[in-house]
Amino acid sequence: MNSSSVKKVFSDFDGTLTETDGSLSQYFITVLDYLQKKKIPLSIVTGRSLSWGHFFITHFPQVDSVICEGGGVILYRAGNGVMMEENLVSEDDYLFLEKVAFDLTDSFDCSLSLDSFGRRTDRAIDLYKFKDNQGLKKQIETFLREKGLSFSSSNVHLNFWKGEVSKSTAMKHLLRKKYPNYQIEDCLFFGDAPNDESAFESFPNSVGVSNIQPHLNSIKYRPRVILNGKENEGVKGVLNYLMGEEKAS
């Protein structure tokens, strides 16, 4: 899929639109400006909290919409510029999640991530807390599974939630809601981690930046294109792919 046929770009954030250490760089702004120049709307698809979604929408006018919390909440600008917000998790599931999150922190020596206070449809634990204790991570995953919750790992968090939530489901919902003239085949998705797998499965045009390589053996559905080399890690890989496709078209 070359850049001339792309009508819509979806992209994971951490490790994909950031450097691999999670920091923002000039490459991120260059990607935003490139897509704006090409009049290609960008949706950030992230496991980060709803509060981060508000930040993206209000501080980066090039970002057209944001899917937060792994697909639990959608934010977008309406035609009149007003920010719209839509939850994809029911109130019952939200209340159940609250109870399980309380029980988890009460049962294990592990606190929730600081940004969990800005979350609505999921909760998160910082992965660095398991760096020297993978056994604790397995115990928590077993606890969540027994409670009927789903969970997945990004580059920075173990996220967990109740209900049918995925990046892919939210992306398809956003297409129907805001971009009814676009088909899945018109879209390009960038990702780098196991929590992007639903998008790799459902979207035929997907790209994994090169730092996805360590995760490839742990996922069933891989991106259609997998980039290689340190020069294609994170946001540099996104920019290189977009520019390379433009040169090839």
Secondary structure per residue as TSV (DSSP state, phi and psi in degrees):
chain	resnum	aa	ss	phi	psi
A	1	M	-	360.0	115.5
A	2	N	-	-92.9	165.3
A	3	S	G	-62.2	-25.1
A	4	S	G	-70.4	-19.9
A	5	S	G	-101.9	-4.7
A	6	V	-	-77.5	126.3
A	7	K	-	-106.9	-21.0
A	8	K	E	-152.3	135.2
A	9	V	E	-116.5	128.9
A	10	F	E	-109.4	141.7
A	11	S	E	-148.4	136.0
A	12	D	-	-59.4	162.9
A	13	F	-	-105.1	-71.0
A	14	D	T	-63.0	124.0
A	15	G	T	81.3	-7.0
A	16	T	T	-117.2	-51.7
A	17	L	T	-99.8	2.6
A	18	T	S	-113.9	174.6
A	19	E	-	-70.1	167.6
A	20	T	T	-67.2	-18.9
A	21	D	T	-87.5	4.4
A	22	G	S	91.5	-3.2
A	23	S	-	-82.8	151.2
A	24	L	-	-86.0	146.5
A	25	S	-	-137.7	177.4
A	26	Q	H	-62.0	-25.7
A	27	Y	H	-61.2	-35.0
A	28	F	H	-61.9	-46.8
A	29	I	H	-63.7	-37.2
A	30	T	H	-64.4	-41.1
A	31	V	H	-61.9	-45.9
A	32	L	H	-58.8	-47.1
A	33	D	H	-66.4	-37.9
A	34	Y	H	-61.8	-48.7
A	35	L	H	-66.2	-37.0
A	36	Q	H	-64.7	-41.5
A	37	K	H	-62.3	-38.2
A	38	K	T	-81.5	-3.7
A	39	K	T	59.4	40.4
A	40	I	-	-107.1	111.8
A	41	P	-	-66.6	140.7
A	42	L	E	-111.7	131.2
A	43	S	E	-114.9	123.0
A	44	I	E	-82.2	131.1
A	45	V	E	-120.3	105.2
A	46	T	-	-136.0	156.5
A	47	G	S	-84.5	-3.3
A	48	R	S	-67.4	166.6
A	49	S	-	-73.5	166.3
A	50	L	H	-57.0	-37.4
A	51	S	H	-61.6	-34.9
A	52	W	H	-68.1	-36.2
A	53	G	H	-59.8	-42.6
A	54	H	H	-59.8	-40.4
A	55	F	H	-62.2	-47.8
A	56	F	H	-58.8	-46.7
A	57	I	H	-66.0	-40.8
A	58	T	H	-82.7	-23.0
A	59	H	H	-106.5	-15.5
A	60	F	-	-127.3	94.0
A	61	P	T	-62.2	-18.4
A	62	Q	T	-73.9	-18.6
A	63	V	E	-83.9	116.3
A	64	D	E	-82.0	-31.5
A	65	S	E	-162.9	161.7
A	66	V	E	-137.4	132.8
A	67	I	E	-105.1	118.2
A	68	C	E	-108.5	166.4
A	69	E	T	54.5	39.7
A	70	G	T	68.8	13.3
A	71	G	T	119.3	4.9
A	72	G	T	-81.5	-26.7
A	73	V	E	-137.4	141.9
A	74	I	E	-120.2	135.1
A	75	L	E	-124.5	137.7
A	76	Y	E	-157.3	161.1
A	77	R	E	-89.2	128.1
A	78	A	-	-75.8	174.7
A	79	G	T	-59.0	-29.2
A	80	N	T	-89.7	6.8
A	81	G	S	88.8	-6.3
A	82	V	-	-73.3	137.6
A	83	M	E	-77.9	125.0
A	84	M	E	-104.9	147.0
A	85	E	E	-134.0	134.4
A	86	E	E	-138.9	125.7
A	87	N	E	-87.5	140.2
A	88	L	-	-110.9	16.9
A	89	V	S	-123.8	136.8
A	90	S	-	-73.0	161.3
A	91	E	H	-63.1	-38.8
A	92	D	H	-62.3	-42.6
A	93	D	H	-66.5	-37.1
A	94	Y	H	-63.1	-46.0
A	95	L	H	-65.1	-38.5
A	96	F	H	-64.6	-41.1
A	97	L	H	-59.1	-43.1
A	98	E	H	-57.5	-44.4
A	99	K	H	-65.6	-45.2
A	100	V	H	-65.3	-38.7
A	101	A	H	-62.2	-40.7
A	102	F	H	-64.1	-45.6
A	103	D	H	-62.6	-36.8
A	104	L	H	-63.7	-50.8
A	105	T	H	-68.0	-24.4
A	106	D	H	-78.6	-24.4
A	107	S	H	-97.6	-24.4
A	108	F	S	-124.6	154.5
A	109	D	S	-83.6	68.2
A	110	C	-	-157.0	120.9
A	111	S	-	-93.1	160.9
A	112	L	-	-74.3	160.9
A	113	S	-	-63.5	154.3
A	114	L	G	-59.8	-35.5
A	115	D	G	-78.0	-0.2
A	116	S	G	-62.4	-24.4
A	117	F	G	-70.3	-18.1
A	118	G	G	-102.7	10.9
A	119	R	-	-97.6	153.0
A	120	R	S	-118.3	-46.8
A	121	T	S	-107.6	-5.2
A	122	D	E	-146.7	177.2
A	123	R	E	-133.3	165.2
A	124	A	E	-143.6	152.8
A	125	I	E	-125.3	132.9
A	126	D	E	-65.5	130.7
A	127	L	G	-65.3	-26.5
A	128	Y	G	-61.6	-21.2
A	129	K	G	-68.8	-16.6
A	130	F	G	-102.8	6.3
A	131	K	T	-55.1	-42.4
A	132	D	T	-109.3	13.7
A	133	N	-	-151.0	71.6
A	134	Q	H	-68.0	-22.8
A	135	G	H	-63.2	-37.9
A	136	L	H	-63.8	-40.5
A	137	K	H	-60.8	-43.8
A	138	K	H	-65.1	-38.2
A	139	Q	H	-63.1	-42.4
A	140	I	H	-67.6	-40.0
A	141	E	H	-63.1	-39.9
A	142	T	H	-63.6	-42.9
A	143	F	H	-58.7	-46.9
A	144	L	H	-64.6	-40.4
A	145	R	H	-63.4	-42.5
A	146	E	H	-66.3	-28.1
A	147	K	T	-82.5	-5.2
A	148	G	T	83.4	18.9
A	149	L	-	-95.7	154.1
A	150	S	E	-97.7	158.2
A	151	F	E	-155.4	157.5
A	152	S	E	-157.9	164.0
A	153	S	E	-113.3	136.0
A	154	S	-	-102.0	-158.9
A	155	N	S	-74.3	-22.0
A	156	V	S	-123.6	-22.2
A	157	H	E	-132.6	152.7
A	158	L	E	-97.5	109.5
A	159	N	E	-97.9	144.5
A	160	F	E	-140.9	151.2
A	161	W	E	-158.8	168.3
A	162	K	S	-117.2	134.7
A	163	G	S	112.1	176.6
A	164	E	S	-87.1	88.7
A	165	V	-	-124.6	131.8
A	166	S	-	-157.9	158.8
A	167	K	H	-61.4	-42.0
A	168	S	H	-61.2	-47.2
A	169	T	H	-59.6	-43.6
A	170	A	H	-67.9	-37.6
A	171	M	H	-63.5	-43.7
A	172	K	H	-64.8	-39.6
A	173	H	H	-62.6	-43.5
A	174	L	H	-64.1	-38.5
A	175	L	H	-59.7	-45.8
A	176	R	H	-65.5	-36.6
A	177	K	H	-77.8	-46.4
A	178	K	H	-111.8	-25.4
A	179	Y	-	-128.5	60.5
A	180	P	T	-64.9	-17.4
A	181	N	T	-89.0	-3.8
A	182	Y	-	-100.6	141.1
A	183	Q	-	-103.1	162.5
A	184	I	G	-55.1	-36.4
A	185	E	G	-67.2	-16.7
A	186	D	G	-84.5	-6.3
A	187	C	E	-107.0	153.8
A	188	L	E	-125.1	132.0
A	189	F	E	-118.5	135.4
A	190	F	E	-113.7	137.1
A	191	G	E	-154.6	177.9
A	192	D	-	-152.8	3.3
A	193	A	S	-144.4	166.4
A	194	P	G	-56.6	-30.1
A	195	N	G	-75.4	2.1
A	196	D	G	-96.4	0.6
A	197	E	H	-61.3	-37.1
A	198	S	H	-62.7	-34.2
A	199	A	H	-73.1	-38.2
A	200	F	H	-61.3	-36.1
A	201	E	H	-71.2	-42.7
A	202	S	H	-91.5	-27.5
A	203	F	-	-102.4	120.1
A	204	P	S	-68.0	-22.2
A	205	N	S	-111.3	95.1
A	206	S	E	-134.8	148.6
A	207	V	E	-132.3	130.0
A	208	G	E	-102.3	120.2
A	209	V	-	-66.0	161.4
A	210	S	G	-65.3	-21.6
A	211	N	G	-74.5	4.9
A	212	I	G	-78.5	-14.9
A	213	Q	G	-51.0	-44.8
A	214	P	G	-64.6	-17.0
A	215	H	G	-96.7	-7.2
A	216	L	G	-61.5	-34.0
A	217	N	G	-76.1	-11.7
A	218	S	G	-102.2	0.4
A	219	I	-	-121.3	146.1
A	220	K	S	-83.6	-41.3
A	221	Y	S	-104.8	117.9
A	222	R	-	-102.4	158.2
A	223	P	-	-64.0	152.5
A	224	R	S	-63.1	-38.8
A	225	V	E	-118.1	131.3
A	226	I	E	-119.7	118.3
A	227	L	-	-80.8	156.1
A	228	N	-	-126.7	156.1
A	229	G	S	92.7	149.6
A	230	K	G	-61.6	-30.1
A	231	E	G	-68.8	-11.8
A	232	N	G	-112.4	22.3
A	233	E	S	-79.5	141.1
A	234	G	H	55.6	-141.0
A	235	V	H	-63.7	-27.4
A	236	K	H	-64.6	-35.4
A	237	G	H	-66.3	-39.6
A	238	V	H	-60.8	-48.8
A	239	L	H	-65.0	-43.1
A	240	N	H	-62.1	-40.2
A	241	Y	H	-65.4	-46.8
A	242	L	H	-61.3	-45.2
A	243	M	H	-69.2	-38.3
A	244	G	H	-66.5	-39.5
A	245	E	H	-66.2	-36.1
A	246	E	H	-64.9	-42.4
A	247	K	H	-66.7	-31.2
A	248	A	H	-80.9	-16.2
A	249	S	-	-86.1	360.0
